[in-house]
Amino acid sequence: MGKFINPFTDYGFKKIFGQEVSKELLIEFLNDLLEGERVITDLTFLNNEQLPIYPGERIAIYDIFCTTDTGEKIIVEMQNRSQVYFKERALYYLSHAIVRQGVKGESWKFDIKAVYGVFFINFLLDENHKLRTDVILTDRETGKLFS
């Protein structure tokens, strides 16, 4: 009997998408998701365990953490079970990846690259049954992209 990998487990998800050998598959998958927005030609897998910056701060462990050839960060997560504060956790992970771009020194260069979070969830987040939800920073009054 053949063996199958369950993509809804951490092990299976990382085995399919989170290895150097499957990098092209992840690139193709992300490009399909970001069609018309970005084109990823290459990416590098980064350490998925982000240690705290300050004592007492939580550790962040991503399923897959990578950077594109243009410096944008991408967090890819599989969440199989419902979690009460899932939205807040997603924002924490994204914020963590933004903060990590800061460069120590006297002159701060505010060239922060975009951070994308791709969160696959195997549960209903709320009563809205959309397949895809895009969350961005915008000006509430004008709807113009803030950053």
N, CA, C and O atoms as CSV, one atom per row, in Angstrom:
chain,resi,resn,atom,element,x,y,z
A,1,MET,N,N,0.846,-1.178,0.000
A,1,MET,CA,C,0.000,0.000,0.000
A,1,MET,C,C,0.894,1.244,0.000
A,1,MET,O,O,1.888,1.297,0.723
A,2,GLY,N,N,0.540,2.235,-0.806
A,2,GLY,CA,C,1.315,3.458,-0.892
A,2,GLY,C,C,1.140,4.343,0.331
A,2,GLY,O,O,0.169,4.212,1.076
A,3,LYS,N,N,2.092,5.244,0.527
A,3,LYS,CA,C,2.021,6.185,1.632
A,3,LYS,C,C,1.592,7.545,1.097
A,3,LYS,O,O,1.968,7.948,-0.004
A,4,PHE,N,N,0.804,8.235,1.896
A,4,PHE,CA,C,0.325,9.550,1.508
A,4,PHE,C,C,0.704,10.561,2.581
A,4,PHE,O,O,0.841,10.214,3.754
A,5,ILE,N,N,0.868,11.788,2.177
A,5,ILE,CA,C,1.176,12.870,3.117
A,5,ILE,C,C,-0.080,13.706,3.292
A,5,ILE,O,O,-0.681,14.151,2.314
A,6,ASN,N,N,-0.468,13.917,4.528
A,6,ASN,CA,C,-1.625,14.749,4.833
A,6,ASN,C,C,-1.173,16.214,4.908
A,6,ASN,O,O,-0.445,16.577,5.832
A,7,PRO,N,N,-1.587,17.062,3.956
A,7,PRO,CA,C,-1.134,18.459,3.962
A,7,PRO,C,C,-1.752,19.284,5.085
A,7,PRO,O,O,-1.359,20.434,5.282
A,8,PHE,N,N,-2.710,18.725,5.828
A,8,PHE,CA,C,-3.350,19.458,6.913
A,8,PHE,C,C,-2.658,19.239,8.257
A,8,PHE,O,O,-3.164,19.677,9.291
A,9,THR,N,N,-1.515,18.568,8.252
A,9,THR,CA,C,-0.716,18.431,9.467
A,9,THR,C,C,0.528,19.301,9.312
A,9,THR,O,O,0.936,19.612,8.194
A,10,ASP,N,N,1.127,19.689,10.428
A,10,ASP,CA,C,2.359,20.479,10.356
A,10,ASP,C,C,3.440,19.748,9.566
A,10,ASP,O,O,4.101,20.329,8.705
A,11,TYR,N,N,3.607,18.457,9.878
A,11,TYR,CA,C,4.625,17.670,9.195
A,11,TYR,C,C,4.365,17.614,7.693
A,11,TYR,O,O,5.261,17.895,6.896
A,12,GLY,N,N,3.149,17.253,7.305
A,12,GLY,CA,C,2.811,17.123,5.895
A,12,GLY,C,C,2.919,18.437,5.146
A,12,GLY,O,O,3.432,18.478,4.027
A,13,PHE,N,N,2.435,19.521,5.763
A,13,PHE,CA,C,2.474,20.835,5.128
A,13,PHE,C,C,3.921,21.274,4.881
A,13,PHE,O,O,4.256,21.754,3.797
A,14,LYS,N,N,4.768,21.105,5.892
A,14,LYS,CA,C,6.175,21.492,5.755
A,14,LYS,C,C,6.901,20.575,4.774
A,14,LYS,O,O,7.801,21.020,4.062
A,15,LYS,N,N,6.523,19.320,4.733
A,15,LYS,CA,C,7.149,18.375,3.812
A,15,LYS,C,C,6.829,18.740,2.361
A,15,LYS,O,O,7.691,18.642,1.488
A,16,ILE,N,N,5.603,19.156,2.112
A,16,ILE,CA,C,5.180,19.486,0.750
A,16,ILE,C,C,5.709,20.851,0.306
A,16,ILE,O,O,6.177,20.994,-0.824
A,17,PHE,N,N,5.641,21.855,1.186
A,17,PHE,CA,C,5.946,23.225,0.767
A,17,PHE,C,C,7.207,23.829,1.383
A,17,PHE,O,O,7.720,24.815,0.855
A,18,GLY,N,N,7.721,23.277,2.471
A,18,GLY,CA,C,8.760,23.968,3.228
A,18,GLY,C,C,10.161,23.448,3.099
A,18,GLY,O,O,10.964,23.637,4.013
A,19,GLN,N,N,10.491,22.803,2.009
A,19,GLN,CA,C,11.835,22.273,1.812
A,19,GLN,C,C,12.443,22.831,0.536
A,19,GLN,O,O,11.735,23.212,-0.396
A,20,GLU,N,N,13.740,22.871,0.515
A,20,GLU,CA,C,14.458,23.371,-0.660
A,20,GLU,C,C,14.068,22.591,-1.915
A,20,GLU,O,O,13.948,23.169,-2.996
A,21,VAL,N,N,13.871,21.280,-1.771
A,21,VAL,CA,C,13.540,20.445,-2.915
A,21,VAL,C,C,12.167,20.797,-3.501
A,21,VAL,O,O,11.918,20.554,-4.681
A,22,SER,N,N,11.273,21.372,-2.677
A,22,SER,CA,C,9.938,21.729,-3.152
A,22,SER,C,C,9.759,23.240,-3.321
A,22,SER,O,O,8.635,23.735,-3.404
A,23,LYS,N,N,10.865,23.954,-3.370
A,23,LYS,CA,C,10.828,25.413,-3.482
A,23,LYS,C,C,10.053,25.880,-4.707
A,23,LYS,O,O,9.265,26.821,-4.614
A,24,GLU,N,N,10.260,25.245,-5.840
A,24,GLU,CA,C,9.560,25.654,-7.067
A,24,GLU,C,C,8.053,25.491,-6.927
A,24,GLU,O,O,7.286,26.296,-7.455
A,25,LEU,N,N,7.631,24.451,-6.218
A,25,LEU,CA,C,6.204,24.234,-5.973
A,25,LEU,C,C,5.629,25.374,-5.123
A,25,LEU,O,O,4.542,25.876,-5.409
A,26,LEU,N,N,6.359,25.778,-4.081
A,26,LEU,CA,C,5.909,26.883,-3.235
A,26,LEU,C,C,5.868,28.191,-4.022
A,26,LEU,O,O,4.919,28.963,-3.885
A,27,ILE,N,N,6.873,28.447,-4.834
A,27,ILE,CA,C,6.904,29.668,-5.653
A,27,ILE,C,C,5.699,29.705,-6.595
A,27,ILE,O,O,5.024,30.728,-6.713
A,28,GLU,N,N,5.443,28.592,-7.255
A,28,GLU,CA,C,4.303,28.533,-8.182
A,28,GLU,C,C,2.987,28.745,-7.439
A,28,GLU,O,O,2.105,29.461,-7.914
A,29,PHE,N,N,2.864,28.126,-6.287
A,29,PHE,CA,C,1.658,28.242,-5.469
A,29,PHE,C,C,1.448,29.691,-5.018
A,29,PHE,O,O,0.342,30.220,-5.136
A,30,LEU,N,N,2.501,30.335,-4.503
A,30,LEU,CA,C,2.395,31.728,-4.052
A,30,LEU,C,C,2.102,32.664,-5.222
A,30,LEU,O,O,1.314,33.600,-5.080
A,31,ASN,N,N,2.718,32.427,-6.361
A,31,ASN,CA,C,2.443,33.264,-7.532
A,31,ASN,C,C,0.996,33.140,-7.985
A,31,ASN,O,O,0.401,34.119,-8.433
A,32,ASP,N,N,0.429,31.953,-7.874
A,32,ASP,CA,C,-0.992,31.786,-8.201
A,32,ASP,C,C,-1.866,32.571,-7.232
A,32,ASP,O,O,-2.866,33.165,-7.635
A,33,LEU,N,N,-1.489,32.573,-5.948
A,33,LEU,CA,C,-2.246,33.344,-4.950
A,33,LEU,C,C,-2.109,34.850,-5.166
A,33,LEU,O,O,-3.068,35.599,-4.978
A,34,LEU,N,N,-0.925,35.285,-5.558
A,34,LEU,CA,C,-0.642,36.715,-5.696
A,34,LEU,C,C,-0.760,37.206,-7.135
A,34,LEU,O,O,-0.259,38.279,-7.470
A,35,GLU,N,N,-1.417,36.429,-7.978
A,35,GLU,CA,C,-1.519,36.773,-9.394
A,35,GLU,C,C,-2.020,38.194,-9.588
A,35,GLU,O,O,-3.049,38.588,-9.038
A,36,GLY,N,N,-1.275,38.957,-10.381
A,36,GLY,CA,C,-1.634,40.341,-10.652
A,36,GLY,C,C,-1.104,41.311,-9.618
A,36,GLY,O,O,-1.194,42.524,-9.814
A,37,GLU,N,N,-0.551,40.808,-8.514
A,37,GLU,CA,C,-0.022,41.675,-7.457
A,37,GLU,C,C,1.503,41.650,-7.424
A,37,GLU,O,O,2.145,42.700,-7.449
A,38,ARG,N,N,2.070,40.472,-7.368
A,38,ARG,CA,C,3.505,40.277,-7.286
A,38,ARG,C,C,3.881,39.054,-8.102
A,38,ARG,O,O,3.057,38.171,-8.340
A,39,VAL,N,N,5.133,39.013,-8.527
A,39,VAL,CA,C,5.667,37.822,-9.167
A,39,VAL,C,C,6.942,37.452,-8.418
A,39,VAL,O,O,7.892,38.234,-8.357
A,40,ILE,N,N,6.946,36.271,-7.863
A,40,ILE,CA,C,8.110,35.784,-7.130
A,40,ILE,C,C,8.924,34.934,-8.094
A,40,ILE,O,O,8.414,33.973,-8.669
A,41,THR,N,N,10.193,35.293,-8.267
A,41,THR,CA,C,11.049,34.507,-9.151
A,41,THR,C,C,11.956,33.575,-8.361
A,41,THR,O,O,12.408,32.552,-8.877
A,42,ASP,N,N,12.222,33.932,-7.104
A,42,ASP,CA,C,13.047,33.087,-6.256
A,42,ASP,C,C,12.722,33.409,-4.809
A,42,ASP,O,O,12.227,34.493,-4.500
A,43,LEU,N,N,13.002,32.466,-3.930
A,43,LEU,CA,C,12.838,32.718,-2.509
A,43,LEU,C,C,13.857,31.915,-1.731
A,43,LEU,O,O,14.404,30.923,-2.212
A,44,THR,N,N,14.093,32.373,-0.519
A,44,THR,CA,C,15.025,31.716,0.380
A,44,THR,C,C,14.283,31.369,1.655
A,44,THR,O,O,13.587,32.210,2.225
A,45,PHE,N,N,14.432,30.129,2.105
A,45,PHE,CA,C,13.815,29.733,3.362
A,45,PHE,C,C,14.620,30.321,4.515
A,45,PHE,O,O,15.849,30.255,4.529
A,46,LEU,N,N,13.913,30.893,5.475
A,46,LEU,CA,C,14.544,31.471,6.650
A,46,LEU,C,C,14.240,30.601,7.866
A,46,LEU,O,O,13.373,29.728,7.819
A,47,ASN,N,N,14.957,30.848,8.942
A,47,ASN,CA,C,14.703,30.123,10.186
A,47,ASN,C,C,13.277,30.417,10.632
A,47,ASN,O,O,12.903,31.579,10.794
A,48,ASN,N,N,12.484,29.375,10.829
A,48,ASN,CA,C,11.081,29.584,11.179
A,48,ASN,C,C,10.878,29.867,12.668
A,48,ASN,O,O,9.771,30.211,13.083
A,49,GLU,N,N,11.929,29.728,13.473
A,49,GLU,CA,C,11.824,30.022,14.904
A,49,GLU,C,C,12.429,31.393,15.174
A,49,GLU,O,O,13.637,31.589,15.040
A,50,GLN,N,N,11.572,32.341,15.557
A,50,GLN,CA,C,12.004,33.707,15.812
A,50,GLN,C,C,12.076,33.931,17.315
A,50,GLN,O,O,11.050,33.997,17.992
A,51,LEU,N,N,13.287,34.047,17.826
A,51,LEU,CA,C,13.486,34.233,19.257
A,51,LEU,C,C,13.034,35.626,19.676
A,51,LEU,O,O,13.037,36.548,18.861
A,52,PRO,N,N,12.647,35.787,20.932
A,52,PRO,CA,C,12.173,37.091,21.413
A,52,PRO,C,C,13.266,38.158,21.321
A,52,PRO,O,O,14.452,37.872,21.485
A,53,ILE,N,N,12.837,39.384,21.057
A,53,ILE,CA,C,13.761,40.515,21.042
A,53,ILE,C,C,14.003,40.988,22.476
A,53,ILE,O,O,15.122,41.353,22.838
A,54,TYR,N,N,12.950,40.976,23.281
A,54,TYR,CA,C,13.010,41.443,24.661
A,54,TYR,C,C,12.718,40.295,25.615
A,54,TYR,O,O,11.956,39.387,25.281
A,55,PRO,N,N,13.320,40.328,26.804
A,55,PRO,CA,C,13.042,39.278,27.797
A,55,PRO,C,C,11.546,39.222,28.130
A,55,PRO,O,O,10.892,40.254,28.278
A,56,GLY,N,N,11.029,38.018,28.242
A,56,GLY,CA,C,9.623,37.834,28.579
A,56,GLY,C,C,8.687,37.863,27.385
A,56,GLY,O,O,7.502,37.557,27.519
A,57,GLU,N,N,9.201,38.226,26.224
A,57,GLU,CA,C,8.380,38.271,25.014
A,57,GLU,C,C,8.161,36.843,24.502
A,57,GLU,O,O,8.973,35.951,24.745
A,58,ARG,N,N,7.060,36.652,23.799
A,58,ARG,CA,C,6.751,35.335,23.244
A,58,ARG,C,C,7.657,35.006,22.068
A,58,ARG,O,O,8.116,35.888,21.342
A,59,ILE,N,N,7.897,33.731,21.902
A,59,ILE,CA,C,8.626,33.249,20.740
A,59,ILE,C,C,7.618,33.109,19.594
A,59,ILE,O,O,6.441,32.840,19.837
A,60,ALA,N,N,8.059,33.285,18.380
A,60,ALA,CA,C,7.188,33.105,17.214
A,60,ALA,C,C,7.773,31.973,16.381
A,60,ALA,O,O,8.932,32.022,15.969
A,61,ILE,N,N,6.959,30.961,16.141
A,61,ILE,CA,C,7.399,29.838,15.315
A,61,ILE,C,C,6.442,29.731,14.136
A,61,ILE,O,O,5.267,29.402,14.297
A,62,TYR,N,N,6.964,30.012,12.959
A,62,TYR,CA,C,6.163,29.952,11.747
A,62,TYR,C,C,6.272,28.561,11.133
A,62,TYR,O,O,7.280,27.879,11.318
A,63,ASP,N,N,5.246,28.139,10.406
A,63,ASP,CA,C,5.365,26.883,9.664
A,63,ASP,C,C,6.421,27.049,8.572
A,63,ASP,O,O,7.349,26.248,8.463
A,64,ILE,N,N,6.266,28.096,7.769
A,64,ILE,CA,C,7.235,28.401,6.714
A,64,ILE,C,C,7.488,29.900,6.741
A,64,ILE,O,O,6.547,30.692,6.782
A,65,PHE,N,N,8.743,30.285,6.717
A,65,PHE,CA,C,9.131,31.695,6.694
A,65,PHE,C,C,10.170,31.840,5.594
A,65,PHE,O,O,11.198,31.162,5.610
A,66,CYS,N,N,9.905,32.717,4.648
A,66,CYS,CA,C,10.832,32.873,3.547
A,66,CYS,C,C,10.895,34.329,3.112
A,66,CYS,O,O,10.056,35.145,3.494
A,67,THR,N,N,11.882,34.632,2.324
A,67,THR,CA,C,12.034,35.967,1.763
A,67,THR,C,C,12.151,35.836,0.254
A,67,THR,O,O,12.747,34.890,-0.261
A,68,THR,N,N,11.575,36.800,-0.442
A,68,THR,CA,C,11.628,36.764,-1.907
A,68,THR,C,C,12.936,37.358,-2.385
A,68,THR,O,O,13.711,37.904,-1.600
A,69,ASP,N,N,13.169,37.247,-3.663
A,69,ASP,CA,C,14.369,37.814,-4.259
A,69,ASP,C,C,14.388,39.336,-4.165
A,69,ASP,O,O,15.444,39.945,-4.339
A,70,THR,N,N,13.240,39.965,-3.892
A,70,THR,CA,C,13.182,41.421,-3.745
A,70,THR,C,C,13.103,41.854,-2.281
A,70,THR,O,O,12.906,43.035,-1.995
A,71,GLY,N,N,13.257,40.906,-1.352
A,71,GLY,CA,C,13.322,41.245,0.065
A,71,GLY,C,C,12.013,41.200,0.831
A,71,GLY,O,O,11.998,41.464,2.034
A,72,GLU,N,N,10.918,40.874,0.168
A,72,GLU,CA,C,9.638,40.785,0.865
A,72,GLU,C,C,9.605,39.495,1.679
A,72,GLU,O,O,10.122,38.463,1.249
A,73,LYS,N,N,8.999,39.565,2.840
A,73,LYS,CA,C,8.896,38.392,3.708
A,73,LYS,C,C,7.530,37.737,3.516
A,73,LYS,O,O,6.522,38.414,3.312
A,74,ILE,N,N,7.520,36.412,3.586
A,74,ILE,CA,C,6.270,35.664,3.451
A,74,ILE,C,C,6.206,34.639,4.570
A,74,ILE,O,O,7.116,33.830,4.748
A,75,ILE,N,N,5.124,34.689,5.313
A,75,ILE,CA,C,4.845,33.708,6.353
A,75,ILE,C,C,3.714,32.833,5.828
A,75,ILE,O,O,2.669,33.338,5.418
A,76,VAL,N,N,3.926,31.526,5.844
A,76,VAL,CA,C,2.893,30.603,5.397
A,76,VAL,C,C,2.570,29.693,6.580
A,76,VAL,O,O,3.453,29.037,7.132
A,77,GLU,N,N,1.308,29.662,6.954
A,77,GLU,CA,C,0.862,28.909,8.121
A,77,GLU,C,C,-0.308,28.007,7.780
A,77,GLU,O,O,-1.178,28.375,6.991
A,78,MET,N,N,-0.328,26.832,8.372
A,78,MET,CA,C,-1.475,25.925,8.291
A,78,MET,C,C,-2.042,25.813,9.698
A,78,MET,O,O,-1.331,25.432,10.629
A,79,GLN,N,N,-3.311,26.142,9.856
A,79,GLN,CA,C,-3.980,26.029,11.155
A,79,GLN,C,C,-5.144,25.069,10.995
A,79,GLN,O,O,-6.135,25.390,10.339
A,80,ASN,N,N,-5.027,23.906,11.586
A,80,ASN,CA,C,-6.020,22.858,11.392
A,80,ASN,C,C,-7.170,22.946,12.379
A,80,ASN,O,O,-8.288,22.541,12.061
A,81,ARG,N,N,-6.915,23.469,13.571
A,81,ARG,CA,C,-7.955,23.546,14.601
A,81,ARG,C,C,-8.325,24.993,14.872
A,81,ARG,O,O,-7.491,25.894,14.775
A,82,SER,N,N,-9.568,25.196,15.209
A,82,SER,CA,C,-10.064,26.529,15.532
A,82,SER,C,C,-9.309,27.113,16.710
A,82,SER,O,O,-8.968,26.407,17.659
A,83,GLN,N,N,-9.055,28.401,16.638
A,83,GLN,CA,C,-8.345,29.103,17.698
A,83,GLN,C,C,-9.086,30.404,17.970
A,83,GLN,O,O,-9.385,31.154,17.041
A,84,VAL,N,N,-9.383,30.677,19.233
A,84,VAL,CA,C,-10.200,31.834,19.606
A,84,VAL,C,C,-9.585,33.142,19.112
A,84,VAL,O,O,-10.296,33.985,18.564
A,85,TYR,N,N,-8.294,33.323,19.292
A,85,TYR,CA,C,-7.637,34.584,18.933
A,85,TYR,C,C,-6.781,34.437,17.676
A,85,TYR,O,O,-5.662,34.946,17.617
A,86,PHE,N,N,-7.306,33.748,16.688
A,86,PHE,CA,C,-6.510,33.494,15.491
A,86,PHE,C,C,-6.112,34.787,14.777
A,86,PHE,O,O,-4.962,34.933,14.363
A,87,LYS,N,N,-7.040,35.715,14.633
A,87,LYS,CA,C,-6.729,36.972,13.938
A,87,LYS,C,C,-5.610,37.722,14.645
A,87,LYS,O,O,-4.706,38.251,13.998
A,88,GLU,N,N,-5.670,37.767,15.972
A,88,GLU,CA,C,-4.652,38.460,16.748
A,88,GLU,C,C,-3.294,37.771,16.614
A,88,GLU,O,O,-2.260,38.433,16.520
A,89,ARG,N,N,-3.307,36.444,16.606
A,89,ARG,CA,C,-2.053,35.700,16.429
A,89,ARG,C,C,-1.452,35.984,15.057
A,89,ARG,O,O,-0.241,36.169,14.932
A,90,ALA,N,N,-2.297,36.018,14.026
A,90,ALA,CA,C,-1.819,36.322,12.681
A,90,ALA,C,C,-1.197,37.719,12.644
A,90,ALA,O,O,-0.128,37.900,12.062
A,91,LEU,N,N,-1.844,38.692,13.251
A,91,LEU,CA,C,-1.290,40.051,13.301
A,91,LEU,C,C,0.024,40.096,14.079
A,91,LEU,O,O,0.951,40.814,13.704
A,92,TYR,N,N,0.094,39.330,15.157
A,92,TYR,CA,C,1.334,39.264,15.936
A,92,TYR,C,C,2.473,38.726,15.079
A,92,TYR,O,O,3.569,39.285,15.077
A,93,TYR,N,N,2.215,37.645,14.353
A,93,TYR,CA,C,3.243,37.062,13.498
A,93,TYR,C,C,3.703,38.053,12.424
A,93,TYR,O,O,4.900,38.210,12.185
A,94,LEU,N,N,2.746,38.714,11.788
A,94,LEU,CA,C,3.092,39.679,10.739
A,94,LEU,C,C,3.872,40.856,11.318
A,94,LEU,O,O,4.865,41.298,10.739
A,95,SER,N,N,3.418,41.357,12.459
A,95,SER,CA,C,4.096,42.484,13.108
A,95,SER,C,C,5.515,42.107,13.505
A,95,SER,O,O,6.437,42.914,13.377
A,96,HIS,N,N,5.688,40.897,13.981
A,96,HIS,CA,C,7.000,40.409,14.380
A,96,HIS,C,C,7.958,40.438,13.191
A,96,HIS,O,O,9.114,40.836,13.331
A,97,ALA,N,N,7.477,40.016,12.025
A,97,ALA,CA,C,8.311,40.006,10.823
A,97,ALA,C,C,8.639,41.427,10.359
A,97,ALA,O,O,9.692,41.660,9.767
A,98,ILE,N,N,7.747,42.365,10.626
A,98,ILE,CA,C,8.016,43.768,10.283
A,98,ILE,C,C,9.065,44.343,11.227
A,98,ILE,O,O,10.026,44.969,10.779
A,99,VAL,N,N,8.889,44.137,12.526
A,99,VAL,CA,C,9.811,44.668,13.531
A,99,VAL,C,C,11.225,44.145,13.314
A,99,VAL,O,O,12.196,44.874,13.520
A,100,ARG,N,N,11.346,42.899,12.904
A,100,ARG,CA,C,12.662,42.283,12.691
A,100,ARG,C,C,13.444,42.932,11.549
A,100,ARG,O,O,14.639,42.675,11.398
A,101,GLN,N,N,12.793,43.764,10.748
A,101,GLN,CA,C,13.488,44.438,9.652
A,101,GLN,C,C,14.253,45.664,10.119
A,101,GLN,O,O,15.065,46.210,9.372
A,102,GLY,N,N,14.001,46.103,11.353
A,102,GLY,CA,C,14.702,47.265,11.880
A,102,GLY,C,C,16.198,47.021,11.952
A,102,GLY,O,O,16.642,45.928,12.302
A,103,VAL,N,N,16.966,48.034,11.622
A,103,VAL,CA,C,18.418,47.941,11.637
A,103,VAL,C,C,18.945,48.817,12.764
A,103,VAL,O,O,18.622,50.002,12.843
A,104,LYS,N,N,19.758,48.227,13.635
A,104,LYS,CA,C,20.334,48.997,14.733
A,104,LYS,C,C,21.352,49.983,14.188
A,104,LYS,O,O,22.045,49.711,13.208
A,105,GLY,N,N,21.427,51.123,14.837
A,105,GLY,CA,C,22.391,52.138,14.437
A,105,GLY,C,C,21.816,53.528,14.624
A,105,GLY,O,O,20.647,53.695,14.969
A,106,GLU,N,N,22.658,54.520,14.390
A,106,GLU,CA,C,22.229,55.901,14.596
A,106,GLU,C,C,21.269,56.386,13.524
A,106,GLU,O,O,20.306,57.091,13.826
A,107,SER,N,N,21.519,56.018,12.287
A,107,SER,CA,C,20.622,56.484,11.223
A,107,SER,C,C,19.674,55.351,10.838
A,107,SER,O,O,20.100,54.306,10.345
A,108,TRP,N,N,18.412,55.574,11.066
A,108,TRP,CA,C,17.395,54.572,10.780
A,108,TRP,C,C,16.952,54.714,9.335
A,108,TRP,O,O,16.561,55.798,8.901
A,109,LYS,N,N,17.011,53.643,8.610
A,109,LYS,CA,C,16.540,53.651,7.225
A,109,LYS,C,C,15.191,52.952,7.214
A,109,LYS,O,O,15.089,51.768,7.536
A,110,PHE,N,N,14.175,53.684,6.848
A,110,PHE,CA,C,12.812,53.172,6.909
A,110,PHE,C,C,12.397,52.470,5.627
A,110,PHE,O,O,11.314,52.721,5.098
A,111,ASP,N,N,13.244,51.605,5.135
A,111,ASP,CA,C,12.941,50.860,3.926
A,111,ASP,C,C,12.396,49.484,4.320
A,111,ASP,O,O,13.061,48.462,4.148
A,112,ILE,N,N,11.174,49.484,4.850
A,112,ILE,CA,C,10.571,48.238,5.301
A,112,ILE,C,C,9.877,47.572,4.123
A,112,ILE,O,O,9.023,48.169,3.467
A,113,LYS,N,N,10.253,46.340,3.868
A,113,LYS,CA,C,9.664,45.573,2.775
A,113,LYS,C,C,8.317,45.003,3.205
A,113,LYS,O,O,8.046,44.844,4.395
A,114,ALA,N,N,7.496,44.705,2.238
A,114,ALA,CA,C,6.177,44.132,2.512
A,114,ALA,C,C,6.310,42.777,3.193
A,114,ALA,O,O,7.254,42.027,2.948
A,115,VAL,N,N,5.352,42.487,4.044
A,115,VAL,CA,C,5.264,41.180,4.686
A,115,VAL,C,C,3.908,40.592,4.320
A,115,VAL,O,O,2.867,41.211,4.538
A,116,TYR,N,N,3.938,39.400,3.768
A,116,TYR,CA,C,2.711,38.715,3.389
A,116,TYR,C,C,2.477,37.546,4.336
A,116,TYR,O,O,3.405,36.811,4.672
A,117,GLY,N,N,1.263,37.385,4.750
A,117,GLY,CA,C,0.878,36.234,5.546
A,117,GLY,C,C,-0.123,35.412,4.771
A,117,GLY,O,O,-1.178,35.908,4.377
A,118,VAL,N,N,0.206,34.167,4.555
A,118,VAL,CA,C,-0.703,33.246,3.895
A,118,VAL,C,C,-1.091,32.228,4.959
A,118,VAL,O,O,-0.288,31.378,5.344
A,119,PHE,N,N,-2.324,32.325,5.425
A,119,PHE,CA,C,-2.789,31.485,6.524
A,119,PHE,C,C,-3.902,30.570,6.013
A,119,PHE,O,O,-4.993,31.027,5.675
A,120,PHE,N,N,-3.609,29.291,5.963
A,120,PHE,CA,C,-4.607,28.309,5.574
A,120,PHE,C,C,-5.276,27.818,6.847
A,120,PHE,O,O,-4.608,27.336,7.761
A,121,ILE,N,N,-6.590,27.940,6.904
A,121,ILE,CA,C,-7.300,27.514,8.101
A,121,ILE,C,C,-8.333,26.464,7.723
A,121,ILE,O,O,-8.996,26.565,6.691
A,122,ASN,N,N,-8.455,25.472,8.563
A,122,ASN,CA,C,-9.370,24.367,8.322
A,122,ASN,C,C,-10.576,24.493,9.257
A,122,ASN,O,O,-11.029,23.514,9.850
A,123,PHE,N,N,-11.082,25.725,9.372
A,123,PHE,CA,C,-12.246,26.012,10.206
A,123,PHE,C,C,-12.822,27.343,9.739
A,123,PHE,O,O,-12.163,28.080,9.005
A,124,LEU,N,N,-14.036,27.655,10.153
A,124,LEU,CA,C,-14.655,28.927,9.796
A,124,LEU,C,C,-14.163,30.005,10.754
A,124,LEU,O,O,-14.271,29.862,11.972
A,125,LEU,N,N,-13.627,31.075,10.200
A,125,LEU,CA,C,-13.100,32.170,11.010
A,125,LEU,C,C,-14.229,33.009,11.604
A,125,LEU,O,O,-14.157,33.438,12.755
A,126,ASP,N,N,-15.250,33.233,10.821
A,126,ASP,CA,C,-16.435,33.956,11.272
A,126,ASP,C,C,-17.584,33.596,10.343
A,126,ASP,O,O,-17.478,32.643,9.572
A,127,GLU,N,N,-18.670,34.338,10.405
A,127,GLU,CA,C,-19.834,34.019,9.571
A,127,GLU,C,C,-19.602,34.317,8.089
A,127,GLU,O,O,-20.392,33.898,7.243
A,128,ASN,N,N,-18.537,35.029,7.775
A,128,ASN,CA,C,-18.187,35.344,6.402
A,128,ASN,C,C,-17.488,34.129,5.790
A,128,ASN,O,O,-16.424,33.735,6.269
A,129,HIS,N,N,-18.042,33.541,4.772
A,129,HIS,CA,C,-17.522,32.303,4.210
A,129,HIS,C,C,-16.695,32.544,2.942
A,129,HIS,O,O,-16.797,31.784,1.980
A,130,LYS,N,N,-15.889,33.588,2.944
A,130,LYS,CA,C,-15.038,33.864,1.788
A,130,LYS,C,C,-13.870,32.884,1.726
A,130,LYS,O,O,-13.378,32.419,2.754
A,131,LEU,N,N,-13.441,32.583,0.518
A,131,LEU,CA,C,-12.286,31.729,0.330
A,131,LEU,C,C,-10.995,32.479,0.656
A,131,LEU,O,O,-10.053,31.901,1.198
A,132,ARG,N,N,-10.960,33.765,0.322
A,132,ARG,CA,C,-9.752,34.566,0.529
A,132,ARG,C,C,-10.143,35.903,1.144
A,132,ARG,O,O,-11.120,36.531,0.734
A,133,THR,N,N,-9.373,36.321,2.124
A,133,THR,CA,C,-9.557,37.628,2.752
A,133,THR,C,C,-8.240,38.369,2.684
A,133,THR,O,O,-7.216,37.862,3.141
A,134,ASP,N,N,-8.255,39.563,2.121
A,134,ASP,CA,C,-7.060,40.404,2.050
A,134,ASP,C,C,-7.194,41.516,3.072
A,134,ASP,O,O,-8.181,42.251,3.077
A,135,VAL,N,N,-6.201,41.637,3.937
A,135,VAL,CA,C,-6.197,42.667,4.968
A,135,VAL,C,C,-5.005,43.572,4.693
A,135,VAL,O,O,-3.872,43.106,4.572
A,136,ILE,N,N,-5.271,44.878,4.595
A,136,ILE,CA,C,-4.208,45.841,4.309
A,136,ILE,C,C,-4.384,47.066,5.195
A,136,ILE,O,O,-5.461,47.285,5.749
A,137,LEU,N,N,-3.336,47.858,5.328
A,137,LEU,CA,C,-3.421,49.124,6.043
A,137,LEU,C,C,-3.881,50.204,5.068
A,137,LEU,O,O,-3.206,50.482,4.077
A,138,THR,N,N,-5.031,50.810,5.355
A,138,THR,CA,C,-5.542,51.879,4.502
A,138,THR,C,C,-6.032,53.039,5.349
A,138,THR,O,O,-6.278,52.892,6.546
A,139,ASP,N,N,-6.169,54.175,4.722
A,139,ASP,CA,C,-6.804,55.325,5.359
A,139,ASP,C,C,-8.309,55.058,5.374
A,139,ASP,O,O,-8.910,54.810,4.329
A,140,ARG,N,N,-8.903,55.108,6.537
A,140,ARG,CA,C,-10.318,54.765,6.668
A,140,ARG,C,C,-11.206,55.681,5.836
A,140,ARG,O,O,-12.176,55.231,5.226
A,141,GLU,N,N,-10.872,56.962,5.814
A,141,GLU,CA,C,-11.716,57.942,5.120
A,141,GLU,C,C,-11.609,57.819,3.611
A,141,GLU,O,O,-12.623,57.816,2.914
A,142,THR,N,N,-10.376,57.718,3.096
A,142,THR,CA,C,-10.191,57.727,1.646
A,142,THR,C,C,-10.095,56.314,1.053
A,142,THR,O,O,-10.308,56.131,-0.145
A,143,GLY,N,N,-9.779,55.333,1.874
A,143,GLY,CA,C,-9.577,53.980,1.374
A,143,GLY,C,C,-8.239,53.818,0.692
A,143,GLY,O,O,-7.950,52.752,0.148
A,144,LYS,N,N,-7.405,54.867,0.709
A,144,LYS,CA,C,-6.096,54.833,0.064
A,144,LYS,C,C,-5.118,53.979,0.880
A,144,LYS,O,O,-5.106,54.037,2.110
A,145,LEU,N,N,-4.304,53.189,0.181
A,145,LEU,CA,C,-3.311,52.353,0.823
A,145,LEU,C,C,-2.378,53.200,1.674
A,145,LEU,O,O,-1.813,54.184,1.196
A,146,PHE,N,N,-2.217,52.819,2.932
A,146,PHE,CA,C,-1.340,53.557,3.855
A,146,PHE,C,C,0.103,53.083,3.725
A,146,PHE,O,O,1.026,53.892,3.626
A,147,SER,N,N,0.286,51.787,3.727
A,147,SER,CA,C,1.651,51.230,3.638
A,147,SER,C,C,1.562,49.825,3.080
A,147,SER,O,O,2.585,49.160,2.917
